[in-house]
Amino acid sequence: MAHRSLDQLDKKILRLIADDARIPFLEVARACNVSGAAIHQRIQKLTNLGVLKGSQFIIDPERIGYETCAFIGLNLKNPENFDDVVEALKRIPEVVECHYTTGEYDLFLKIYAYNNRHLMEIIHDKLQPLGLSRSESSISYNAVIDRSLPIGDMLVEETATELEEE
C-alpha cells in the first residue's frame, strides 16, 4: 500500500499543504528544513503514488445560485447498463458526485440544483431517461460538517502506531 512508503518528511509535507494548499513550496521547504527542490520531488512522488490528486479552488454552490443540495439513490432497471449510465451521468453538470455502493442502491449521487423545481426537472428530464427502476431523493438542509480528511491527526496517530510496531 502507498501509505507504507510515506516517511516523516512526506507526512509533514502533507500536513502543511492540507492546512493551506496555496502555501509556497519554499515555505514548506523552510518548515521541513530541506531544499525547495526536495519539496518539488516529494510532491511529485506523492502525486505519482496517487496520494495527492491535484489542487483546486472550491466554489460555494449556494453563492452562485445553487440553493438545493440533494442526495439521490438510483436503482437501474438493467444493471448491465451501469457503464453507460455512469457515462451519461458524467454529462449532467449538476451531478457532482456519483458512488457505486453496496446496499439498497446501485448508484448514489450528490446533485446541486438552483431550487426544488430545478431538482425535479433534473430527476424527470435527465435521470429518469437513463433507465431507472426507482430513485429516492433526500434534500440536504445544511452541511453541518464539511471538511477534508483530517490528515494531520491521522498521520500523527499512524506514525505512533508504526513506531510501536517496530
Residue pairs with C-beta under 8 A, 6 or more apart in sequence:
2 49
2 50
2 51
3 51
3 158
5 49
6 14
6 46
6 51
6 155
8 159
9 32
9 34
9 38
9 42
10 42
10 45
10 46
10 51
11 155
11 158
11 159
12 31
12 32
13 28
13 32
13 39
13 42
13 43
13 46
14 46
14 51
14 151
14 155
15 151
15 152
15 155
16 23
16 28
16 31
16 32
17 23
17 28
17 43
17 52
18 148
18 151
18 152
19 152
21 55
25 36
25 39
25 40
25 43
26 36
26 39
28 39
29 35
29 36
29 38
29 39
32 38
32 39
43 52
46 52
47 53
47 54
61 69
61 112
65 114
66 94
66 112
66 113
66 114
67 113
67 114
67 115
68 112
68 113
68 114
68 115
68 116
68 118
68 119
68 139
69 110
69 111
69 112
69 139
69 140
69 143
70 110
70 111
70 112
70 113
70 119
70 137
70 138
70 139
70 140
71 108
71 109
71 110
71 111
71 137
71 138
71 140
72 108
72 109
72 111
72 123
72 127
72 135
72 136
72 137
72 138
73 104
73 105
73 107
73 108
73 109
73 135
73 136
73 137
74 85
74 105
74 106
74 107
74 108
74 109
74 127
74 130
74 132
74 135
75 104
75 105
75 106
75 132
75 133
75 134
75 135
76 82
76 85
76 106
76 107
76 130
76 131
76 132
76 133
77 131
77 132
77 133
78 131
79 106
81 131
82 100
82 106
82 107
85 107
85 130
85 131
86 98
86 107
88 130
89 95
89 98
89 107
89 109
89 130
90 98
92 122
92 126
92 127
94 111
94 112
94 113
94 122
94 126
95 109
95 110
95 111
96 110
96 111
96 112
97 109
97 110
98 107
98 108
98 109
98 110
99 107
99 108
99 109
100 106
100 107
101 107
101 108
105 136
111 119
111 122
113 119
113 122
116 139
119 137
119 139
123 135
123 137
127 135
128 135
